[in-house]
Amino acid sequence: MNFPLMPPEYLREAEDIPSFWVTDLRDIAAWLACHVSRGEIREIGRSAGGRPIPMVVYGQPRQSGRTTTFSGSIGARKLAASFGPEADKRVYLAMGGVHASEYEGIMGLVNLVSVLETGSDLRGKAWPELAELGRQIDRILVIPVVNVDGRARIPQRMFPHRGSDSTVYQCWGTGAWADGTNIGWPQCKEFIPLDFARTMCPGGYPNDAGVNIQHDDFLSPSRQPETEALLRLCAEERPDLIVNLHTGAPGNNYFCRMHRPFIEPALDPVFDRLYAAVHGGLARAGLQSTRDEALEGDPTKAPRGVYNLDTALNLHCGALPALIESPCHGFSGKDRAGNEVYPHPDSLLDQQLVCHREALRFLLETGGRCTWTPEGK
Ligand SMILES: [Zn+2]
C-alpha cells in the first residue's frame, strides 16, 4: 500500500535495529521456518486480505469428547462438561499484533518461541524457568500477528524514537485522515469499518476490510475472518488463559500494564490474582516503576476494559483473557515519580518475557479454568 499524501519523515525507519527485534511478516515467517522444530507451525485461517495467519503450537491438545457448550456447562454448574475429559490439562494462548503497529508483543512472541525452542531468547539470554514452564504446560499456542493485513501495510520494522512525541507513531496506529490530522484514540473506534478513501493512512488497527478486530461485530454473521479463526481455534483448543499483547502503557506509569477484562464476574477474583502475580513478578525484576510488589501488583488499580475481543473469547469458551499494554519503543513516558522512562528495546523484551513467565507460572500453579471457580468440576 502506498501513502502518496504522507510526509517522507513518517516513513523513516529506526537505525541500528537489534537482531532480536523481529516484527516484519516475512522476517517472522522465515525465522519460524528455520527455527521451529520442537513446536509445529500451523495456519489458523486467512485474513480479510487473504493472508495466512501463522501460529506455533507446543504439546498435545485436549481430547475432544465434551458433552455441551460453554454456556451449557455454566448452566449445568459443571464446566468440565464443555472442556472434555482432559479438563485438567493447562492450555495457554498468547497472541500479538491485533493492532499491527504494536510491535512489542509481536517481537516478544517471536522471542518466546525462541525460548521454547532453545531455552534462550534471540539475544542469547537464557530463560531457564520460562523454558521449564514451557515444558510443564500441556499446550501452548503462539500467534505472533493476528492482524496480518495491518502489519503488511506498515513498511517499518522498527520506528525511530522521537522523544516524548507520539504523533507519527499514532498515525501508524490509529491512522490519519486525508488532511494529515491523526484520527486519534479512542475516536478511531467511531469508524468501524474505516473508509480508507478518507485517510492519508488507515494505520495498523484495521484489517483490509477496515475493521479493528478488537472491536469486531462479534455476534454478527458478518464478523471478520480473523475473528472467525480465533473463535474456531478457541472452540477446538479450549484455552484456560489468553494473553492479548498490545502497546499502550499509561504515559505517567510507563511500564507493562494489564487491563481488567469485561468478562464473567466469577473470574474477577482470578484476574486479581493473575494481575498480582504478573505485576509482582515484573516489579521483582525491576521492570515496573518501583520494586514494591504490593503497590505495582494492586489489582484494584487495573484499568477497566470494555466489551471487546477479550469478552467475546471469554464468553465463547470460558478462557480468562488478559490484555497487556506495553510501553512503545517509539517514544518515552514517565515513571510514578515523574522521571523520564526511555523504552529501551532490551527492557521491552524483558518485560514481554517476564509477563509470559509469570502468566505461565500462574496457570501451572493454580490449575486452569476448571479449578478456578466452584462450578469447575
Ligand atoms: Zn492495541
Boltz pocket constraint, residues with backbone or C-beta under 6 A from the ligand:
constraints:
  - pocket:
      binder: B
      contacts: [[A, 98], [A, 99], [A, 102], [A, 246], [A, 247], [A, 248]]
      max_distance: 6.0
